[in-house]
Each structure stands twice: as C-alpha cells, then as structure tokens.
C-alpha cells in the first residue's frame, strides 16, 4: 500500500511539530525543514524517535537544498515564517525576506518537483481592523503590519500558482492557534502560553490596551485537521479561515485562566501596540462546506489541555 510523503517547513515550530506528529500517526513519511530561527530543537525530540521522520536543517530560501528535499514529495505544508506582528513592525526587512522570498522558493521548488498539493499558512491578520464581524474570506484584505502583508503575499502567490501551473494549492488563514509546545518565552511570545507561564508562577500578565480586544482562539488540533483536509481534498486555489467561529476578549482569557488555575491574579494594563488588530472572529462556513472542516476542541477544553502541558 502506498503511503503519502509530506514535507513540512518550519517543522520545529509549534504548529509544524504538532502537524508532523499527526501525519506520522496517520501513516505518512514526513520530511521536516527548519533553520531554528524561531523553531525549537526540543519540539523534534519525539519526532526523531520515528523511523518515518527525516529532518533537514536548512533555510527555505536555499533553493538548491529545498530542491533535493522536495524530491518525491506528495504534499508540502508550508508553516515556516518569522511570526509576530510587533516583531515585524520593529524589523520589517527580516519578516519580509523570510516570509515572502521563502514562500516563493518553497512554491517554485514544489512546482518543479511535481508536488501534488501545497498548503500554506496564512493569517487572520490579513483582514486588518475591519469592524465587520465575523470575518469572511470574500472581504477585502487590509494588512496593517509587515507581518500581515507578508502573509497576504504568501497566500496570494500560492493561489496564483494554482492558476499558472499544474499544482493544487490552499491557504489557511489561522485565527490565533494555541496549544502544547507553543513557546511561552521571549518578547514576541503568543498571549496564551505567555499568560499561562506567568500565572503558573503567580505573576501578573500584561494586557496591551483595555483588554476588550477579542480573538477567535483556536486549539491546535483544529488547525491540524484543516491542514490535512486541505491537502487530501480536491479543492484548489482557495483561502480558508481556520478558527472556531467565536471570540474571547483578553480580559475573559485572564478570567478563564484564573478559573482553571484556581487563582485570582489581576492583570496589568499597558498602552496598545502598533499593528495589533482590535477584533478577530472567523466565519468558518466556507471551510466547513468545501473541506468538511469541523472544530473538535473548544476554547476552554483546549486551554485545560494546554495548561496541563505547561504544568508537566
């Protein structure tokens, strides 16, 4: 029986490593690429114990290296990126180079290697601060940071490839994915792992703004499901929201964390950060209709699983 081979860029990252584990469990052979600019070696520890996993330490902008790795691959899951809106505002050149030139190299290599399907990671940030909620794929894109702009380019180039060449593509607009193995440390850490880490140590989390900004927090299992459906399905040249069709304010996030942790820690408030979107809420009807996407883990259950991971 033929088993599919997948290439995951950014495999040492939070989403990439979880996706690799899921594909291996599904019977895939998995090749992983990472340069460890933001990925973590510890995320690969369990993957290395599987004989069907092969890791390559390289940069996705290295066309020669990528050509060798992409040979005989069925599906490419392009997760590699320099993440973070604040980081991109501070350093737009690095974000643009890695995310835009990197995506172009990954897609061109996949085309030349006759890959069946490329699924690229986009972001809800491409919508910008539109007041219309929930956000639906047919809305105008208004990226408000270099990171958001790089993700807009990522998905537009991927979808264009399905028009120009004989290759299937899909772009997944992630809405605040969270879960185990997400890095809680550093200046640009995502809000959920950062807040869990601080509150487990009895420290007060910092909220930028009034805390009434909202996010469609989406557990990692749901994002993995969307990736597999997009790769194995027969839809091409489309962008899809990957969320849970709901939203939680940052103040409510702290309240829920206090409830689950059994604490009563008050957050601190600071000035809003430039480029941060006010509200984020996904309409997932397109992904549900065309891919069969159906989120299986809700916000609170996902939060409990994530907290257990960091406690361990």
TADAPE-V836089 format. One record per residue. PHI is phi as a letter, one per 40 degrees, with the letter a starting at -180 (999 if undefined). PSI is psi in whole degrees, 0 to 359 (NA if undefined). NEAR is the number of other C-alpha atoms within 10 Angstrom. Layout:
[[PHI:PSI:NEAR] [PHI:PSI:NEAR]]
This chain:
[[999:130:3] [c:130:6] [b:138:10] [c:152:16] [b:132:20] [b:146:26] [b:129:28] [b:117:25] [c:147:29] [g:36:27] [c:338:34] [c:1:31] [c:178:26] [c:304:22] [c:317:25] [d:317:25] [c:321:27] [c:322:23] [c:319:24] [c:316:26] [c:319:19] [c:319:16] [c:320:19] [c:318:18] [c:336:11] [c:355:12] [g:7:13] [c:154:18] [c:133:21] [b:125:26] [b:134:21] [b:143:25] [b:137:24] [a:149:25] [b:3:18] [g:23:15] [c:320:13] [b:342:16] [c:163:23] [b:133:20] [c:326:13] [c:334:12] [c:345:19] [c:352:21] [d:309:12] [c:330:10] [c:322:22] [c:341:12] [c:355:9] [b:125:14] [c:342:10] [c:8:14] [b:132:21] [b:127:15] [b:142:18] [b:118:15] [c:104:13] [a:171:16] [c:138:19] [c:346:27] [c:355:18] [c:95:12] [c:321:16] [c:315:11] [c:317:15] [c:325:21] [c:319:17] [c:317:11] [c:327:21] [c:350:24] [d:131:15] [g:28:15] [c:138:20] [c:315:20] [b:140:25] [b:127:26] [b:105:26] [c:95:25] [b:344:25] [c:136:29] [a:158:28] [c:108:20] [c:179:19] [g:120:18] [c:309:23] [d:321:18] [c:321:17] [c:328:21] [c:322:17] [c:323:11] [b:78:13] [c:334:16] [c:312:12] [c:315:15] [d:313:25] [c:317:21] [c:309:15] [c:315:19] [c:325:25] [c:305:22] [c:323:16] [c:315:21] [c:316:28] [d:318:20] [c:315:18] [c:314:25] [c:317:24] [c:322:17] [c:318:22] [c:319:26] [c:312:20] [c:336:13] [c:5:17] [g:41:17] [c:145:22] [c:308:17] [a:139:28] [b:126:30] [b:121:29] [b:148:29] [c:115:23] [b:200:28] [a:148:26] [c:344:28] [c:344:26] [c:338:23] [c:330:22] [g:195:22] [c:49:17] [c:142:16] [c:349:10] [c:124:11] [b:147:11] [c:168:17] [c:128:21] [b:149:17] [d:335:20] [c:353:8] [c:156:10] [c:144:12] [c:136:17] [b:67:15] [c:134:21] [b:11:19] [a:160:23] [d:325:24] [c:311:30] [c:321:27] [c:321:23] [c:326:28] [c:326:29] [c:316:23] [c:316:20] [d:308:25] [c:323:27] [c:319:17] [c:317:18] [c:313:26] [c:327:23] [c:323:13] [d:326:20] [c:337:19] [c:321:13] [c:329:8] [b:170:11] [c:70:13] [a:137:21] [c:141:25] [b:156:29] [a:146:26] [b:131:29] [b:116:23] [c:97:25] [c:136:21] [b:96:25] [f:67:22] [c:137:21] [a:163:24] [i:186:24] [d:148:19] [g:4:20] [c:133:25] [c:120:20] [c:355:18] [b:160:12] [g:164:8] [c:331:10] [b:23:14] [c:148:15] [c:157:18] [c:318:17] [c:307:24] [c:325:22] [c:314:19] [c:318:22] [c:314:23] [c:314:19] [c:313:16] [c:331:21] [c:333:16] [c:8:9] [g:17:12] [c:156:14] [c:129:17] [c:153:19] [b:125:17] [b:127:20] [c:111:15] [h:201:16] [c:356:14] [g:358:20] [c:357:14] [c:146:19] [b:155:19] [b:147:22] [c:78:25] [c:129:29] [b:119:27] [c:148:27] [d:323:24] [d:325:20] [c:321:20] [c:321:28] [c:316:20] [d:315:19] [c:319:25] [c:314:23] [c:318:19] [c:319:18] [c:323:30] [c:315:23] [c:348:13] [c:185:14] [b:21:12] [c:135:15] [b:154:19] [g:31:18] [b:150:21] [b:142:24] [b:139:27] [c:137:27] [b:96:33] [a:200:31] [b:9:23] [g:38:19] [a:176:18] [a:150:21] [b:132:18] [c:161:19] [c:326:21] [c:318:16] [c:327:15] [c:313:21] [c:319:23] [c:316:17] [c:318:18] [c:317:22] [c:319:17] [c:313:11] [c:321:13] [c:344:15] [g:33:9] [b:175:14] [b:56:14] [c:127:16] [c:134:15] [c:161:18] [c:154:13] [b:140:14] [b:175:12] [c:147:10] [c:153:13] [c:141:12] [c:140:11] [g:347:19] [c:132:18] [c:143:21] [c:308:17] [b:145:21] [b:122:29] [a:120:24] [c:134:26] [c:116:20] [b:14:22] [c:326:17] [c:314:18] [c:324:22] [c:315:16] [c:314:10] [c:332:15] [b:340:21] [g:20:15] [c:131:23] [a:100:17] [d:131:20] [b:341:12] [b:121:16] [c:177:15] [c:307:18] [c:317:15] [c:319:12] [c:321:20] [c:319:25] [c:317:15] [c:321:15] [c:318:21] [c:318:21] [d:320:11] [d:313:13] [c:332:16] [c:320:10] [c:NA:5]]
